[in-house]
Amino acid sequence: MSDQSVVTAMTQAVELAQNNALAAIAATKDLSAVKTLTADLNKKDSPLNTLKSDLGKLTSVDDKRTMGQLLNTASQSVNAALLTRSTELESLEISARVAREAMDLSEFTTRRKRGHTHIVTQATQRLEDVFIGLGFQIAEGPEVETDFYNFEALNMPKSHPARSEFDTMFLEYGDPNSVLLRTHTSPVQIRVMQTWQPPIYAIMPGRVFRRDTPDATHMPVFHQIEGLVIDRGITFAHLAGTIEAFTKAFFGNEFTSRLRPSFFPFTEPSAEFDIRRADGEWIELGGCGMVHPNVLISGGIDPEEFSGFAFGFGIDRMAKERHNVEDIREMYTNDLRFLRQF
Ligand code: PHE
């Protein structure tokens, strides 16, 4: 073979070897494949290296130089391609790993559907907030009460006619008609007076029970919040002022309150209190009055030294008013379509 034809054959072989190497590099799928391929291409008997050792077979110095340069360029392009490919695969692998190891924080960023408190609970909590703001403390008493706390200690002795207003539900426990479901939160007044020392500024929210047939405005189970203040020199003016301050704090400044003479065995004098809505309509909210001396005595408090006032009103009715609920029974059917509105 003449040198010329050897050079032509070698040139083609270099091109082939280079193209094969570049194609193999492009086909690598991961870094370890690039590593293996790099090792293969650097082997003494790799196509390009074999061609390099074939240079010695050329006799012409010029041919040697031309072929040598051709082989160098080919090697350089193969090495450059190896480097590019490994960088490329490296960043692909990093982003794949980031994607794989990324924590799913979506539950913290998307709003999930969760339940919420019932409108009566919401009203109770708001009432508590307002009264705590006025300096009151919260107290609680049992739902199952004795005749003593529910009636007797509240100046309603056995044959007192006011007892019948309460449509009491008695329990079959102990002496007949001695244990009952409390008909109001007022018995908690007595329990607080017996355990706390005056000055007392307390509110007592809770569930109460009466033998009522459910209708749009009545339920046999409902909620009340009781208020009790016992201190030196407490007058009816303090009661009226507290009711007014509460009305404005809870309903807004556009609301006002009024007291109407009434009767309760456990307060003297007694009043009903109403609030006036912005549209001028009066809504009856509850009862109140100056704590009767007999009640102070039942609670172990000296009526000569202390005086006080008490009030009690229905929470369900307030929630009903606030949310314009037509029928109070709707609040207790547990229908989610109703409950979710609030
Ligand atoms: N306990 C009374 C009722 O249930 C309300 C009330 C409480 C009245 C405190 C006066 C003082 O109707």
Residues whose N, C-alpha, C, O or C-beta is under 5 A from the ligand:
A	BS01	LIG	T183 H184 S186 F264 T267 G287 C288 G289 A310 F311 G312
